Amino acid sequence: MTQTTGARRFRFTALVVAALALRASTAGAQDTTITPNIVGKVTAVGGIPVAGIEVFLEGTKFTTRTDTRGAFAILGAPKGVQDLVFRGIGYLPARASVRVPERSLNISVTMLPAPSMLDTVKVRARINVLSGVVVDEHDKPVPGATIDVITGDKRTLTTGDDGWFILTAVRDGSVVFRTMKEGYYATTTAVQMHEWRGIVVHIEMLDPKLSATRRAEAAGEANTVLAAWHDATLRMSMRAPRAVVISEEELAPFSDMALGEALKWTKGGASLAFDLQNASNQICVLQDGRRAVGSTTLNSWRAADVEMVELYPPGSEPSGTVARYLRAAGCRASSTGGLRTRGPFYAVLWMK
């Protein structure tokens, strides 16, 4: 995603999310006198509208379908963070989190057709499938891109001529992968899995004005970047249950907030509410897996600028990889609740 130098911008549009509350309404009511407070559009790659997609708020009775323009609206959706699920025959499911009310005008979701090869998957038990397509800034497929998965069973894939990749038997929880292609900016993506998912990963061609050194770093080929990625793989494979990874899609409903505030509203961040509050302004930060920042407040960053956050309360990062980078950063210790574990609260921020 975007380097801290501002050299690039990526869009992960499978789940680019926003919602608008146009006026207050009676919770649960559904009649034509109520102004929609969730509106949006569903398209295929390239912006082609997709009609007939079922859209529903998870855990509620609110449901609708897209029209011939791919547009949809939900009336009287309850306030707060809501999870939208998109399903259609012949398409991979998509998900989006929204905050009602929200200031943006609509939700934009890209649906992917289910690859024919998935028809042959034999389901003896419930399995997850993560399938997606890598495209450039013009929505053209990018063949030969490397998909390096670091969570769960480490795997490396290469996109086909059509830009597609497929991961089957993906474990529940956070799935983190790195997308790289010569001549393009590398990007890190994190998604939450507990069902089949379809995603679109946008990558952008490198700025030709960059020096050779900066190009290697931006493409993920520099030794320092490769080392940081290796450390992230080790760290996530060893992390304690209390450590969490928070993805861009979880942060998306709170993109107008400072990062520290946004994290409190995510599911992962809420599970660490006591630890985050106790550490307060003394979170020890490592940026992009290799740049030592030291003890500070997470509100120094905007949620909109962050691709992924790794949060490690004291005692939950046994690999020692973060501590090694931050050895000279003067990180201060904090303590957990009932566990009475003392040590730094680490956060690893991966920037867009």
N, C-alpha and C positions, 0 to 999 in steps of 0.2 A: 504494500500500500504506500502512502506518501512518505518519502524519506523526510527526516527532520530538517533537511536543507530546503524543503519545499520544491525539490526537483521534479516530483511527480505526483499524480493523483490517480488512484484506482477507485473503481466502483465495484462493490460486491452487490449486484443488483438483484440477485435471487430473492433477497430479503431487505430491500431498501424500503423502510417503513415510516409512515407518518399518519396522523388522523386529525380531524377537525371537529371540535364541538361547537356547532353554530349557535345553540342555545340550550338551556337546561330543559330536561324533559322528565316525565315520570318514569322511574326505573321499571323496565319490563314491558312497558306499553308499546304496542305496535299498531298504529293507525295512521291514516293518511294526513292527519293534522300535525304530525310531529315531523320536524325537520331532521333529515338524516344527520347523525353525528359521527358516522364512519362511512366514508365514500372512497372509491378508488377505481382502479382499472387493472385488468389482467391481460397480459400480452405474451406472445411467444418471442423468442429471440429475434431481434430486428424490428420489434414494435408492432407486430401483427396482432390485432385483437383476438381474444379467445372467448367464444360464447359458450354458455351452458356450464360453466365451472361452478360447482357448489362452494359457497363461502359460508362458514359458520364460526361463531364464537365458541371456543372450546369450553365445555362445562356448562353451557347454557342452551336455551331453546332458540336463540337468535340465529336465523339462517336465511340465505338468499342465493340467487344465481346471477351470473353475469349475463348481460344482454348482448345483442349483436355487435355492439361497440366494445365489448369486453368490460363495460362499466358495471358497478354494483353499488348498493347503498344499504346500510343497516340503520333502522330507526330506533331511537331510544336505548342505545347500548348503555349498559351501566358504566359509571365513571370508574377510573382506575386503569391499571395495566390489564389488557386483555390479549389473549392469544387467538389469532385468526388461523384457520386451517382451510386450505384450498384443495379441492379434489375434483377430478374429472376423468371420464373414461378415456383411456389412451394416454393419460398424462401422469407424471410422477407427482406425488403430493408436495405442496409447498406450505410453509408456515411463515407467520409474521406476528410480531408483538407490537401492540399499539397502546398509546396512552390516551385515554379519553378524559377530559378534552385535550386537544392538541392544537397548535397554531398553524401547522402546515395544511395545505389544501386537500391532499388525497394520498392514498396508498398506491404504490406502484409495485406490482409483483410480476415476475417472469416465470411462466410455467414451461416445463420441458416435456416433450413427448417421451413416453416410456420406450426405451430401446427394445427391439424385438427379441434380442438375446435374453432379456429378463424373463420372457415367457417360459424359458426352459429351466428356470431356477426351481428346484424341488424343495418345498417347504415342509420339512419333517418336524420342525419346531419353529417358534417365532424367531425370525432373523431380521436384521436391519439391512437395508441396501442404500448406499449413498452413491448417487450417479449425478454426473454433471458435465458441463461443457465449458471449455476455456475459449474465450473470444477476445479479440483486440478491441481498441477504442471505437472501431467501426462495426462492431458486432460480427466480425468475420471469424470463423473457427481458426484456432491456432493448433496445428498438428505438431507432434513431437515435443510437446511441453512435458516436463517431468513433474509428477505429483508425488511428493515425498511425505508419507504419513508418519507421524511420530508418536501418536497415542495408541494404546492397545497393542495389537500385533503390528510391529513396524513393517510397512510395505512401501515399495516404490513402483509407480506406474508411469506409463507414457501415453499421452493422448493420441488417438488415432487420426487418420486423415480428416475426419469430421470434427476433431477437437474434443471428442468425448472420452470420459473415463468412468469406470464402474468399480465400486468396492462392495463386495457382498460379505455377509456375516459380520457386520460392524457392531461393536459392542455399544451398549447404552452409555450415555454420558457425552462428554466433550470429545470431539474428533478434531484434531489439529493437523493441518497439512500445509506444506510449502509448495508453491507453484513457480517453476523456473523454466526459462527458455532463452537461449542465446539471443541477444539483441533486445531483450525485454527486461523491465523491472521485475524483480522477484516479489512475490506477495505471500503473506501468511494469512491463512483462513482458519477460523474456528467455528464449528456448528455444534448444536446439541442434537443428539440422536436418541430417539426411542421409537422410530418407525422408518419406513422408506422415505427418502428425501431426494428432491431434485434441486440442484443449485447451478447458478451461473457465476463463473469467476472471470472477471475482467482483468486483463493485463495490458500494459501500455508499452509501446516501443521506447527504447532508451533515447534520451536527448543526445543528439549527435555532437553537441558542444561540450559534453562532459569529457574530462581527461580520462586516460586509460585506467588510472587508479580508481577514479570515482565510478566509472562504468563497471568495473569488476565488482566493486562493493554493492552498487545498486542492483546488479544482476544476481547477487548472492554467490558470486564465484570467488571473492576475496577470502584469504585464509582466516581473517578475523571473523568474517560472517559465517563461514563454514564451521569454525570452532564454536561460535555461539549457538548455532543450530544443533550441533552435536550435543552440547551441554543441555540444551532445552529438551532434547530427546531423552537423555539420561535423567534429567530432573523430573519430567512428567511420568516416566516409567516407575520412579521411586517415590513419588509424592505420597504423603500420608493422607488418610481419608478426609481430614479436616481442611486440606488445601483445596482450592477451587480454581477453575479456569473460567473466565467470563468472556464471552464472545461479543463481537460487534452487533450481532442480531439481538442480544440481550440488552446492550447499551442503547440501541437505536431509538427506543421510545423516549430516552432521556438525553438526546443529543444536544438539547439547549442548556444542559446543566454542566456545572463543573464536575470533573470525574469523581471526586470523593463523594459528592452528594448523589450522583447517579448510581454509584455502586450500592448504596444503601437500599435502593429500590429494586435491584435485581435479586433473583432467587438465591444465587450464589453469595452475593454480598450480604443479604439478609441473614444467611446462616452464620456469618462471621460478625454480626452487628456488635457484639460485646467487644471482640478483639479490635475491630476497627475503631470503636469509640475509645477504648483504653489506650491504643497506640496514638490516637489523635494526630498531631502534627509531626509524629516521629516515625512515619512509615519509611523504611529504608528502600529506596527505589533504584532499580537497574533498568535502563532504557534500551530497547531493542536487543536485549539479551547480552549486551557487552559494554554499555556505557554507564559507568558509575555516576549516580547522582547524589546518593547519600540520604540522610534523614530529612524529610520534608513533609508537606501536606499534599495529598493527592488532588486537592483542589487547585494545584498549580497547573493542571492540564484540563482541557475540555474533553468531555466524553466523545464529542464528534470527531476528535483527532486520533482516537485510539482504536486499533484493530482488535486487540486482545489484551487481557490482563490476567496474570498469574498471581494469586494471593496466597501467601504462606505465613500463617500465624506462627508464633514461636514454637519451635520443635517439630514443624511439619515439612521441613525441607532437608531430608537426610543426605542428599547427594553432595552437598557442600559447594555446588557450582556457583550459586548466588553469592555465598559468603566469600568465595575466592575473588570474585570481581570487586566486591565491596570491602575488602580487607582494610584498605586505607581510607575508607569513606567516613569513619567515625560514627558508625551506626549505633544507635542507643537501644538498650534492651527494654522490653516491656514484658508484662506477664499475662498469661491467659487466665480464664476463670477458674473452674473447679480443678483443672489439671495442674495448676500452680507451676506451669512451665515458663521459665524466663528465657529471654533472648530477643533478638530483633524480629520485628514483623516485616517480612520482605514482600515487595511487589515488583513484578517484572512487567513493564509496559512495552507493548509492541505497537509502534506508531504507524499510522497510515502514510 
